Amino acid sequence: MFFKLFLLFTLVPAIELSLLIKVGSIIGTLNTIIIIILTAVVGAYMVRLEGLGVVYRIQRNLLEGVFPAEELINGVMLLIAGALLITPGFFTDVIGFLIVIPASREVIKKIVKKYFEKRIYYYHH
């Protein structure tokens, strides 16, 4: 677990730095900064819209007497997407936008569910 976290906290910033340097050298520092700010603003707006939809669906499920498990997962994924989108960088922005878009979020959710199902299965057997 420590090794995975170590890779996450060293590899992702290294990728971000290299992308920022490369893009900055091609389009210029100011344009790169503008893009970073723009993606954060657009991303935050998209997360807000999707989040409001999730909250509405959670309320609707609860009123119908249905436990909103899928919507709670969507809510957690949107929180992660929001954090990724306000983090400066292109790599995290791409992942964040993929999570915000409902169609790709469903694909990512299936992959994450399979991962956790395997982990739970191997933990208990």
Secondary structure as UniProt FT lines:
FT   HELIX           2..27
FT   HELIX           29..63
FT   TURN            64..65
FT   HELIX           69..86
FT   HELIX           90..100
FT   HELIX           102..124
//
